[in-house]
Amino acid sequence: AKPVVKYYEGTGGVRIILQDVLETVTRNAPNPSLEKRGTPSLLQREGGGELPKYFVYSSADIKHYLYKAYPNFNKDRIKKQIANQVIAFGKGGEIAGLDERKWIDRSHDSPTYIIIYSGKVAMISLDATKNPVGVIVENQALYQTQKMLFEFNWGRL
């Protein structure tokens, strides 16, 4: 029941974090036949039911490092039918498919890129030498709290 924390450095570490997002969300995707039908969403499966998804606080200062580490991430995410919702700090970013995005203006910058997914929270930032570093914390309570805070903020934007 103790949290598991893993630390990663550099572009290779960022790639491992992004791969973990795709693998974990795919592995923990809900069974569409067991989902209850609700209000239609932009992020629905054919025939109904929500797509598996994760949540992001995107930092304009960090996202460049993600694209450098894993240039085909969005292409692979879409191929796996994984959706996301993004709250972006600063301008930029675009809709790639199976995603929704809301923006907070540049005056509210964030030095950390946060991904909330399937019982885990990943955080990516830059160290003092401007190299990317990240952690994945695997803990259901932390995940649920961060997801609740994300959904609260999403609803207010």
C-alpha positions as a printed Julia matrix, in Angstrom:
157×3 Matrix{Float64}:
   0.0    0.0     0.0
   3.04   2.3     0.03
   3.49   4.69   -2.9
   6.03   3.67   -5.53
   8.19   6.53   -6.81
  10.47   6.27   -9.84
  12.91   8.99  -10.92
  14.01   9.64  -14.52
  16.56  11.95  -16.13
  17.14  13.37  -19.59
  15.34  12.86  -22.85
  15.45   9.09  -22.45
  13.78   9.36  -19.07
  11.02  11.56  -20.47
  10.41   8.98  -23.2
  10.09   6.22  -20.57
   7.5    8.31  -18.7
   5.47   8.89  -21.88
   5.66   5.2   -22.8
   4.42   4.33  -19.31
   1.42   6.62  -19.82
   0.4    4.78  -23.01
   1.07   1.3   -21.61
  -0.65   1.92  -18.27
  -3.73   3.63  -19.7
  -4.1    0.87  -22.32
  -3.71  -1.87  -19.71
  -6.24  -0.26  -17.35
  -8.79   0.78  -19.99
 -12.38   0.13  -18.9
 -14.36  -2.58  -20.63
 -16.79  -0.73  -22.93
 -19.49  -3.34  -22.44
 -19.49  -2.65  -18.67
 -19.62   1.16  -18.91
 -22.82   2.97  -18.21
 -24.14   5.19  -20.96
 -24.08   8.9   -20.2
 -23.99  12.26  -21.88
 -22.26  12.05  -25.28
 -18.69  13.36  -25.29
 -16.18  14.33  -27.94
 -14.05  11.51  -26.57
 -16.35   8.53  -27.12
 -15.76   5.12  -28.63
 -17.64   4.11  -31.71
 -20.83   2.5   -30.46
 -20.72   4.48  -27.2
 -18.74   4.48  -24.0
 -15.85   6.7   -22.98
 -12.4    6.21  -24.42
  -9.66   5.54  -21.88
  -8.09   8.9   -21.03
  -5.63  10.78  -18.92
  -5.32  14.39  -17.77
  -2.52  16.93  -18.25
  -1.37  20.25  -16.86
   0.79  21.35  -19.78
   3.66  23.78  -19.39
   4.71  25.77  -22.46
   8.29  25.68  -21.14
   8.4   21.87  -20.84
   6.36  20.51  -23.75
   9.26  21.0   -26.21
  11.21  18.38  -24.27
   8.34  15.91  -24.55
   8.11  16.24  -28.32
  11.89  15.88  -28.56
  11.85  12.72  -26.42
   8.93  11.06  -28.23
   8.06  12.81  -31.53
   5.32  10.29  -32.42
   3.64  10.25  -29.02
   0.32  11.74  -30.21
   0.27   9.48  -33.26
   0.79   6.42  -31.05
  -1.77   7.69  -28.5
  -4.41   8.11  -31.19
  -3.62   4.69  -32.66
  -4.24   3.17  -29.21
  -7.53   5.13  -28.95
  -6.44   7.02  -25.82
  -8.0   10.41  -25.17
  -6.76  13.24  -23.01
  -7.87  16.51  -21.5
  -5.27  19.25  -21.21
  -5.15  22.44  -19.19
  -2.34  24.4   -20.84
  -0.35  27.13  -19.12
   0.74  29.65  -21.72
  -0.07  29.89  -25.38
   0.59  27.2   -27.93
  -0.34  23.6   -28.19
  -2.84  22.28  -30.62
  -5.53  19.67  -30.88
  -4.03  16.47  -32.29
  -7.1   14.23  -32.12
  -9.0   12.5   -29.31
  -8.18  15.44  -27.06
  -9.73  18.48  -25.5
  -7.75  21.53  -24.42
  -8.36  24.61  -22.31
  -5.87  27.42  -21.71
  -4.75  29.53  -18.79
  -2.95  32.7   -19.88
   0.82  33.06  -19.78
   0.78  35.07  -16.55
  -0.06  31.78  -14.81
   3.01  29.83  -15.95
   3.9   26.43  -14.57
   7.47  25.08  -14.51
   6.16  21.49  -14.29
   4.31  19.3   -16.78
   1.92  17.0   -14.88
   0.23  13.86  -16.23
  -2.54  12.21  -14.19
  -3.27   8.65  -15.36
  -4.53   5.25  -14.19
  -3.43   5.34  -10.54
  -0.27   7.36  -11.25
   0.92  10.95  -11.39
   3.97  11.88  -13.47
   5.73  15.23  -13.12
   8.36  16.54  -15.53
  10.4   19.69  -15.0
  13.89  21.02  -15.69
  16.87  20.79  -13.36
  19.32  23.66  -12.73
  21.17  22.85  -15.98
  17.93  22.88  -18.04
  17.87  19.1   -18.48
  14.5   17.36  -18.1
  13.89  15.31  -14.98
  10.75  13.5   -13.97
   9.1   11.27  -11.43
   6.22   8.84  -11.56
   4.35   8.35   -8.31
   2.13   5.28   -8.27
  -0.49   5.78   -5.58
  -4.26   5.5    -5.95
  -5.06   8.16   -3.34
  -2.69  10.7    -4.92
  -4.11   9.89   -8.36
  -7.72  10.32   -7.17
  -6.96  13.65   -5.46
  -5.1   15.04   -8.47
  -7.86  13.88  -10.83
 -10.5   15.51   -8.64
  -8.53  18.8    -8.6
  -8.07  18.62  -12.38
 -11.79  18.05  -12.98
 -12.62  20.94  -10.62
 -10.29  23.28  -12.54
 -11.5   21.98  -15.91
 -15.07  22.79  -14.97
 -14.13  26.35  -14.04
 -12.29  27.2   -17.29
